[in-house]
Amino acid sequence: MTRPRIYLASRSPRRRELLRQIDVDFDMVLFREGERADSDVDETPHAAEEVGAYVARLALMKAQAGARRVAMRQLVRRPVLGADTTLELDGEIIGKPSSREDAVATLERLSGRVHRVLTAVALTDGDRSEQLTSVSEVRFRELSRDEILHYVATGEPMDKAGAYGIQGRAAIFVADIRGSHSGIMGLPLFETAQLLKRFGLPVL
């Protein structure tokens, strides 16, 4: 069977690793970030936006923005995969930390508590778009101030939603998981495979 081949609208090394795990070939479609960020991939939450709606909107926005770039660059037409991960604590969207101080404050809030990790994945071929969301619960053990400071000093939390990566050093903080490990990493493989199948690209 021919391996599926798609475009991935993400810079995440974890998403690349997870796609390779299920033998999906891909080319990357990248967006500009920082001060020169592309205007059609604005991740700012809307006023009073519920976290599930937010993460689903961003995944679809990224997939569709990627499809526009494929068309504009006259690349070979293939489906484009977009994904977004965020955390929810006390009904609040917890994204990537803006600074080391923000990362420390986030981890202090997560310490000893259960939070939700939502990862939405979207696939589009430019005409048709579909989206699914994985929701998992993660419980952290109590973290000491020194543990948090040492972890933040590694730099690992800075590009991750919720200021931690379950596939890295922060795995020792996690007391319990209910849901999708790959979803918590940033690409739920069950939902991703379901979308690929719907577009005629079965993984197995």
MIDOSE-1310 file (N, C-alpha, C; in nm, 2 decimals, decimal comma, always signed):
residues 204
mtrp	+0,08/-0,12/+0,00/+0,00/+0,00/+0,00/+0,09/+0,12/+0,00; +0,05/+0,22/-0,08/+0,12/+0,35/-0,09/+0,11/+0,43/+0,04; +0,21/+0,48/+0,09/+0,21/+0,56/+0,22/+0,14/+0,69/+0,19; +0,05/+0,74/+0,28/-0,01/+0,87/+0,26/+0,10/+0,98/+0,26
riyl	+0,07/+1,08/+0,17/+0,16/+1,20/+0,17/+0,08/+1,32/+0,17; +0,11/+1,41/+0,27/+0,03/+1,53/+0,29/+0,13/+1,65/+0,31; +0,07/+1,77/+0,33/+0,14/+1,88/+0,38/+0,11/+1,90/+0,53; +0,22/+1,94/+0,60/+0,20/+1,97/+0,75/+0,22/+2,12/+0,77
asrs	+0,12/+2,19/+0,82/+0,12/+2,33/+0,84/+0,16/+2,35/+0,99; +0,28/+2,31/+1,03/+0,33/+2,32/+1,16/+0,48/+2,31/+1,17; +0,54/+2,39/+1,26/+0,69/+2,38/+1,28/+0,72/+2,27/+1,39; +0,62/+2,21/+1,45/+0,65/+2,13/+1,57/+0,73/+2,00/+1,54
prrr	+0,84/+1,99/+1,60/+0,91/+1,86/+1,58/+0,84/+1,74/+1,64; +0,75/+1,76/+1,74/+0,68/+1,65/+1,79/+0,57/+1,60/+1,70; +0,51/+1,69/+1,62/+0,41/+1,65/+1,52/+0,48/+1,58/+1,41; +0,60/+1,62/+1,37/+0,67/+1,55/+1,27/+0,70/+1,41/+1,31
ellr	+0,75/+1,40/+1,43/+0,78/+1,27/+1,49/+0,66/+1,17/+1,49; +0,55/+1,23/+1,53/+0,43/+1,14/+1,54/+0,37/+1,10/+1,41; +0,38/+1,19/+1,31/+0,34/+1,15/+1,17/+0,43/+1,04/+1,12; +0,56/+1,05/+1,15/+0,66/+0,94/+1,10/+0,62/+0,81/+1,18
qidv	+0,58/+0,82/+1,30/+0,54/+0,70/+1,38/+0,44/+0,62/+1,31; +0,35/+0,68/+1,24/+0,24/+0,61/+1,17/+0,26/+0,60/+1,02; +0,39/+0,63/+0,98/+0,43/+0,61/+0,83/+0,35/+0,70/+0,74; +0,34/+0,83/+0,78/+0,28/+0,93/+0,70/+0,39/+1,02/+0,65
dfdm	+0,40/+1,03/+0,51/+0,50/+1,12/+0,46/+0,44/+1,26/+0,45; +0,53/+1,36/+0,46/+0,48/+1,50/+0,45/+0,59/+1,60/+0,41; +0,54/+1,71/+0,35/+0,62/+1,82/+0,33/+0,56/+1,94/+0,42; +0,65/+2,03/+0,46/+0,61/+2,13/+0,55/+0,57/+2,26/+0,48
vlfr	+0,46/+2,32/+0,53/+0,42/+2,45/+0,48/+0,43/+2,54/+0,60; +0,52/+2,64/+0,60/+0,55/+2,72/+0,72/+0,49/+2,86/+0,71; +0,47/+2,92/+0,83/+0,42/+3,05/+0,84/+0,52/+3,14/+0,91; +0,52/+3,27/+0,88/+0,61/+3,36/+0,95/+0,56/+3,38/+1,09
eger	+0,65/+3,39/+1,19/+0,61/+3,41/+1,33/+0,67/+3,54/+1,38; +0,64/+3,58/+1,51/+0,70/+3,70/+1,57/+0,64/+3,82/+1,51; +0,72/+3,93/+1,50/+0,67/+4,06/+1,46/+0,62/+4,06/+1,32; +0,67/+3,97/+1,23/+0,63/+3,96/+1,09/+0,54/+3,85/+1,07
adsd	+0,46/+3,81/+1,17/+0,37/+3,69/+1,16/+0,27/+3,72/+1,05; +0,23/+3,61/+0,98/+0,13/+3,62/+0,88/+0,00/+3,66/+0,94; -0,07/+3,75/+0,88/-0,20/+3,80/+0,94/-0,31/+3,70/+0,93; -0,30/+3,59/+0,85/-0,41/+3,50/+0,84/-0,39/+3,38/+0,94
vdet	-0,29/+3,39/+1,02/-0,27/+3,28/+1,13/-0,26/+3,35/+1,27; -0,34/+3,44/+1,29/-0,35/+3,51/+1,42/-0,41/+3,42/+1,53; -0,33/+3,39/+1,63/-0,38/+3,30/+1,73/-0,44/+3,36/+1,85; -0,47/+3,49/+1,84/-0,54/+3,56/+1,95/-0,68/+3,51/+1,98
phaa	-0,71/+3,47/+2,10/-0,85/+3,43/+2,13/-0,95/+3,54/+2,11; -1,07/+3,50/+2,06/-1,18/+3,59/+2,05/-1,24/+3,62/+2,19; -1,30/+3,73/+2,20/-1,37/+3,76/+2,33/-1,46/+3,65/+2,37; -1,45/+3,61/+2,50/-1,54/+3,51/+2,56/-1,54/+3,38/+2,48
eevg	-1,43/+3,35/+2,41/-1,43/+3,22/+2,33/-1,40/+3,10/+2,41; -1,48/+3,00/+2,40/-1,47/+2,88/+2,48/-1,34/+2,80/+2,43; -1,27/+2,73/+2,52/-1,15/+2,67/+2,48/-1,16/+2,57/+2,37; -1,26/+2,49/+2,37/-1,28/+2,39/+2,26/-1,30/+2,46/+2,13
ayva	-1,38/+2,57/+2,12/-1,40/+2,64/+2,00/-1,27/+2,71/+1,95; -1,20/+2,76/+2,05/-1,07/+2,82/+2,02/-0,97/+2,73/+1,95; -0,95/+2,61/+2,01/-0,85/+2,52/+1,96/-0,89/+2,46/+1,82; -1,02/+2,44/+1,80/-1,07/+2,39/+1,68/-1,06/+2,50/+1,57
rlal	-1,09/+2,62/+1,60/-1,08/+2,73/+1,51/-0,93/+2,75/+1,46; -0,84/+2,74/+1,55/-0,70/+2,76/+1,52/-0,64/+2,64/+1,43; -0,68/+2,52/+1,46/-0,64/+2,41/+1,38/-0,69/+2,42/+1,23; -0,82/+2,46/+1,22/-0,87/+2,47/+1,09/-0,81/+2,60/+1,02
mkaq	-0,79/+2,70/+1,09/-0,73/+2,82/+1,03/-0,59/+2,79/+0,98; -0,51/+2,71/+1,05/-0,38/+2,68/+1,00/-0,38/+2,59/+0,88; -0,47/+2,49/+0,88/-0,48/+2,40/+0,76/-0,52/+2,48/+0,64; -0,62/+2,57/+0,66/-0,67/+2,64/+0,54/-0,57/+2,74/+0,49
agar	-0,49/+2,80/+0,59/-0,38/+2,90/+0,55/-0,28/+2,82/+0,47; -0,25/+2,70/+0,52/-0,15/+2,62/+0,45/-0,19/+2,58/+0,31; -0,32/+2,55/+0,29/-0,38/+2,52/+0,16/-0,37/+2,64/+0,06; -0,39/+2,76/+0,12/-0,38/+2,88/+0,03/-0,23/+2,90/-0,02
rvam	-0,14/+2,86/+0,07/+0,00/+2,87/+0,03/+0,04/+2,77/-0,08; -0,02/+2,65/-0,06/+0,01/+2,54/-0,16/-0,04/+2,59/-0,30; -0,16/+2,65/-0,30/-0,22/+2,69/-0,42/-0,14/+2,81/-0,48; -0,11/+2,90/-0,39/-0,03/+3,02/-0,44/+0,10/+2,99/-0,50
rqlv	+0,17/+2,89/-0,44/+0,30/+2,85/-0,49/+0,29/+2,74/-0,60; +0,17/+2,71/-0,63/+0,15/+2,61/-0,74/+0,22/+2,48/-0,71; +0,21/+2,43/-0,59/+0,27/+2,31/-0,55/+0,17/+2,19/-0,59; +0,23/+2,07/-0,59/+0,14/+1,95/-0,61/+0,03/+1,95/-0,50
rrpv	-0,09/+1,94/-0,55/-0,21/+1,94/-0,46/-0,22/+1,82/-0,38; -0,21/+1,84/-0,25/-0,24/+1,73/-0,15/-0,31/+1,79/-0,03; -0,37/+1,71/+0,05/-0,43/+1,76/+0,18/-0,33/+1,83/+0,27; -0,38/+1,93/+0,34/-0,29/+2,00/+0,44/-0,35/+1,97/+0,58
lgad	-0,26/+1,94/+0,67/-0,29/+1,91/+0,81/-0,25/+2,02/+0,89; -0,34/+2,07/+0,97/-0,32/+2,17/+1,07/-0,36/+2,12/+1,21; -0,29/+2,17/+1,31/-0,32/+2,12/+1,45/-0,29/+2,24/+1,55; -0,36/+2,23/+1,66/-0,33/+2,33/+1,77/-0,36/+2,26/+1,90
ttle	-0,27/+2,29/+2,00/-0,29/+2,24/+2,13/-0,29/+2,35/+2,23; -0,39/+2,34/+2,33/-0,39/+2,43/+2,44/-0,44/+2,36/+2,56; -0,42/+2,43/+2,67/-0,46/+2,37/+2,80/-0,58/+2,45/+2,85; -0,66/+2,39/+2,94/-0,76/+2,46/+3,01/-0,75/+2,43/+3,16
ldge	-0,75/+2,54/+3,23/-0,75/+2,53/+3,38/-0,85/+2,64/+3,43; -0,94/+2,60/+3,51/-1,04/+2,69/+3,56/-1,11/+2,77/+3,45; -1,14/+2,70/+3,34/-1,21/+2,76/+3,23/-1,13/+2,86/+3,15; -1,00/+2,87/+3,18/-0,91/+2,96/+3,11/-0,82/+2,89/+3,01
iigk	-0,80/+2,96/+2,89/-0,70/+2,91/+2,79/-0,56/+2,93/+2,84; -0,48/+2,83/+2,84/-0,34/+2,84/+2,89/-0,25/+2,80/+2,77; -0,20/+2,90/+2,70/-0,11/+2,88/+2,58/+0,03/+2,86/+2,62; +0,12/+2,90/+2,52/+0,26/+2,90/+2,55/+0,30/+3,01/+2,64
pssr	+0,40/+2,99/+2,72/+0,44/+3,10/+2,81/+0,51/+3,22/+2,73; +0,49/+3,34/+2,78/+0,54/+3,46/+2,71/+0,68/+3,49/+2,77; +0,72/+3,43/+2,88/+0,85/+3,46/+2,95/+0,88/+3,35/+3,05; +1,00/+3,35/+3,10/+1,03/+3,25/+3,20/+0,94/+3,27/+3,33
edav	+0,92/+3,39/+3,36/+0,83/+3,42/+3,48/+0,69/+3,37/+3,45; +0,64/+3,38/+3,33/+0,51/+3,33/+3,30/+0,51/+3,18/+3,31; +0,62/+3,11/+3,26/+0,62/+2,97/+3,27/+0,62/+2,92/+3,42; +0,70/+2,99/+3,50/+0,70/+2,95/+3,64/+0,56/+2,97/+3,70
atle	+0,49/+3,08/+3,67/+0,35/+3,10/+3,73/+0,26/+3,00/+3,68; +0,27/+2,96/+3,55/+0,18/+2,85/+3,50/+0,20/+2,72/+3,57; +0,32/+2,68/+3,58/+0,35/+2,55/+3,65/+0,31/+2,55/+3,79; +0,32/+2,67/+3,86/+0,27/+2,68/+4,00/+0,12/+2,66/+4,00
rlsg	+0,05/+2,70/+3,90/-0,10/+2,68/+3,90/-0,13/+2,54/+3,87; -0,05/+2,47/+3,79/-0,08/+2,33/+3,75/-0,04/+2,23/+3,86; +0,05/+2,27/+3,95/+0,10/+2,19/+4,06/-0,02/+2,13/+4,14; -0,02/+1,99/+4,15/-0,11/+1,92/+4,24/-0,26/+1,92/+4,19
rvhr	-0,28/+1,96/+4,06/-0,41/+1,98/+4,01/-0,43/+1,90/+3,88; -0,56/+1,89/+3,84/-0,60/+1,83/+3,71/-0,63/+1,94/+3,61; -0,57/+1,93/+3,50/-0,60/+2,02/+3,39/-0,64/+1,95/+3,26; -0,70/+2,01/+3,17/-0,74/+1,95/+3,04/-0,64/+2,00/+2,93
vlta	-0,61/+1,90/+2,85/-0,53/+1,93/+2,73/-0,61/+1,90/+2,61; -0,63/+2,00/+2,52/-0,71/+1,99/+2,40/-0,63/+2,01/+2,28; -0,63/+1,91/+2,19/-0,56/+1,92/+2,07/-0,66/+1,90/+1,95; -0,67/+2,00/+1,87/-0,76/+1,99/+1,75/-0,67/+1,96/+1,63
valt	-0,72/+1,88/+1,54/-0,65/+1,85/+1,42/-0,75/+1,87/+1,30; -0,70/+1,93/+1,20/-0,79/+1,96/+1,08/-0,72/+1,92/+0,95; -0,79/+1,88/+0,86/-0,74/+1,84/+0,73/-0,83/+1,91/+0,62; -0,76/+1,97/+0,52/-0,83/+2,03/+0,41/-0,76/+2,00/+0,28
dgdr	-0,84/+1,99/+0,17/-0,78/+1,98/+0,03/-0,80/+2,11/-0,04; -0,84/+2,21/+0,02/-0,87/+2,34/-0,04/-1,02/+2,36/-0,07; -1,09/+2,25/-0,09/-1,24/+2,26/-0,11/-1,31/+2,21/+0,01; -1,27/+2,10/+0,06/-1,34/+2,03/+0,17/-1,25/+2,04/+0,30
seql	-1,30/+2,06/+0,41/-1,23/+2,07/+0,54/-1,30/+1,99/+0,64; -1,22/+1,91/+0,72/-1,28/+1,84/+0,84/-1,19/+1,86/+0,96; -1,25/+1,85/+1,07/-1,17/+1,87/+1,20/-1,22/+1,78/+1,31; -1,13/+1,74/+1,40/-1,16/+1,66/+1,52/-1,08/+1,71/+1,63
tsvs	-1,13/+1,69/+1,75/-1,06/+1,74/+1,87/-1,04/+1,63/+1,97; -0,92/+1,62/+2,03/-0,89/+1,52/+2,13/-0,89/+1,60/+2,27; -0,96/+1,55/+2,37/-0,95/+1,61/+2,50/-0,90/+1,51/+2,60; -0,80/+1,55/+2,68/-0,74/+1,46/+2,78/-0,73/+1,53/+2,91
evrf	-0,73/+1,45/+3,02/-0,71/+1,51/+3,15/-0,57/+1,47/+3,20; -0,50/+1,56/+3,26/-0,37/+1,53/+3,31/-0,36/+1,58/+3,46; -0,31/+1,50/+3,55/-0,30/+1,54/+3,69/-0,15/+1,55/+3,72; -0,11/+1,66/+3,77/+0,03/+1,69/+3,82/+0,04/+1,65/+3,97
rels	+0,15/+1,60/+4,01/+0,18/+1,59/+4,15/+0,21/+1,73/+4,20; +0,22/+1,74/+4,33/+0,27/+1,87/+4,39/+0,41/+1,89/+4,35; +0,44/+2,01/+4,30/+0,57/+2,05/+4,25/+0,63/+2,15/+4,35; +0,76/+2,13/+4,39/+0,82/+2,23/+4,47/+0,87/+2,35/+4,39
rdei	+0,89/+2,46/+4,45/+0,94/+2,58/+4,38/+1,07/+2,55/+4,31; +1,16/+2,48/+4,38/+1,29/+2,45/+4,32/+1,28/+2,36/+4,20; +1,19/+2,27/+4,20/+1,17/+2,18/+4,08/+1,12/+2,26/+3,96; +1,03/+2,36/+3,99/+0,97/+2,44/+3,88/+1,08/+2,53/+3,83
lhyv	+1,16/+2,59/+3,91/+1,27/+2,68/+3,87/+1,37/+2,60/+3,79; +1,41/+2,49/+3,83/+1,51/+2,41/+3,76/+1,46/+2,36/+3,63; +1,33/+2,33/+3,62/+1,27/+2,28/+3,49/+1,26/+2,40/+3,39; +1,22/+2,52/+3,44/+1,21/+2,63/+3,35/+1,35/+2,67/+3,30
atge	+1,45/+2,66/+3,39/+1,59/+2,69/+3,35/+1,64/+2,61/+3,23; +1,58/+2,49/+3,21/+1,63/+2,40/+3,10/+1,58/+2,46/+2,97; +1,48/+2,55/+2,97/+1,43/+2,61/+2,84/+1,32/+2,53/+2,78; +1,30/+2,41/+2,83/+1,21/+2,32/+2,76/+1,06/+2,37/+2,76
pmdk	+1,02/+2,44/+2,86/+0,88/+2,48/+2,86/+0,84/+2,60/+2,77; +0,94/+2,66/+2,71/+0,91/+2,79/+2,65/+0,83/+2,79/+2,52; +0,84/+2,68/+2,44/+0,76/+2,67/+2,32/+0,64/+2,57/+2,33; +0,60/+2,55/+2,45/+0,50/+2,44/+2,47/+0,37/+2,50/+2,54
agay	+0,26/+2,46/+2,49/+0,13/+2,50/+2,56/+0,14/+2,45/+2,71; +0,10/+2,54/+2,80/+0,10/+2,50/+2,94/+0,23/+2,49/+3,00; +0,34/+2,53/+2,93/+0,48/+2,54/+2,98/+0,54/+2,41/+3,02; +0,49/+2,30/+2,95/+0,56/+2,17/+2,98/+0,54/+2,08/+2,86
giqg	+0,64/+1,98/+2,84/+0,63/+1,88/+2,74/+0,63/+1,75/+2,80; +0,52/+1,67/+2,78/+0,51/+1,54/+2,85/+0,61/+1,44/+2,80; +0,66/+1,47/+2,67/+0,76/+1,38/+2,62/+0,90/+1,41/+2,67; +0,91/+1,51/+2,75/+1,05/+1,55/+2,80/+1,06/+1,53/+2,95
raai	+1,13/+1,62/+3,01/+1,16/+1,61/+3,15/+1,04/+1,62/+3,24; +0,94/+1,69/+3,19/+0,81/+1,71/+3,27/+0,73/+1,58/+3,29; +0,77/+1,47/+3,22/+0,70/+1,35/+3,24/+0,70/+1,30/+3,39; +0,81/+1,35/+3,46/+0,81/+1,31/+3,60/+0,71/+1,39/+3,69
fvad	+0,65/+1,49/+3,63/+0,55/+1,56/+3,71/+0,41/+1,50/+3,70; +0,39/+1,41/+3,60/+0,26/+1,37/+3,56/+0,22/+1,24/+3,65; +0,12/+1,26/+3,73/+0,08/+1,15/+3,82/-0,02/+1,06/+3,75; -0,10/+1,12/+3,66/-0,21/+1,04/+3,60/-0,26/+1,11/+3,47
irgs	-0,29/+1,02/+3,37/-0,34/+1,07/+3,24/-0,47/+1,00/+3,21; -0,57/+1,07/+3,16/-0,69/+1,01/+3,11/-0,72/+1,07/+2,97; -0,69/+0,99/+2,87/-0,70/+1,04/+2,73/-0,59/+0,99/+2,64; -0,55/+1,08/+2,55/-0,46/+1,05/+2,45/-0,32/+1,10/+2,48
hsgi	-0,22/+1,01/+2,49/-0,08/+1,06/+2,51/-0,03/+1,13/+2,39; -0,06/+1,09/+2,27/-0,01/+1,16/+2,15/-0,09/+1,29/+2,14; -0,21/+1,30/+2,18/-0,28/+1,43/+2,18/-0,22/+1,53/+2,27; -0,17/+1,48/+2,39/-0,11/+1,57/+2,48/+0,03/+1,62/+2,43
mglp	+0,09/+1,53/+2,35/+0,22/+1,57/+2,28/+0,19/+1,67/+2,17; +0,07/+1,67/+2,11/+0,05/+1,77/+2,01/-0,02/+1,73/+1,88; -0,04/+1,59/+1,87/-0,10/+1,54/+1,75/-0,17/+1,41/+1,78; -0,30/+1,41/+1,81/-0,37/+1,29/+1,85/-0,38/+1,19/+1,73
lfet	-0,31/+1,08/+1,74/-0,30/+0,99/+1,62/-0,43/+0,92/+1,59; -0,51/+0,89/+1,68/-0,64/+0,83/+1,65/-0,72/+0,92/+1,56; -0,74/+1,05/+1,60/-0,81/+1,15/+1,53/-0,75/+1,18/+1,39; -0,61/+1,18/+1,39/-0,54/+1,21/+1,27/-0,57/+1,10/+1,16
aqll	-0,56/+0,98/+1,21/-0,58/+0,86/+1,12/-0,73/+0,86/+1,07; -0,82/+0,90/+1,15/-0,96/+0,91/+1,11/-0,98/+1,01/+1,00; -0,92/+1,12/+1,01/-0,93/+1,23/+0,91/-0,86/+1,18/+0,78; -0,74/+1,12/+0,79/-0,68/+1,08/+0,67/-0,76/+0,97/+0,59
krfg	-0,82/+0,88/+0,67/-0,91/+0,78/+0,61/-1,03/+0,85/+0,54; -1,09/+0,95/+0,59/-1,20/+1,02/+0,53/-1,16/+1,09/+0,40; -1,03/+1,12/+0,39/-0,98/+1,18/+0,26/-0,92/+1,08/+0,17; -0,94/+0,95/+0,19/-0,89/+0,84/+0,11/-0,75/+0,81/+0,12
lpvl	-0,70/+0,84/+0,24/-0,55/+0,82/+0,27/-0,54/+0,73/+0,40; -0,58/+0,60/+0,39/-0,58/+0,52/+0,51/-0,43/+0,49/+0,55; -0,41/+0,49/+0,68/-0,28/+0,47/+0,74/-0,24/+0,32/+0,73; -0,34/+0,23/+0,75/-0,31/+0,09/+0,75/-0,41/+0,03/+0,64
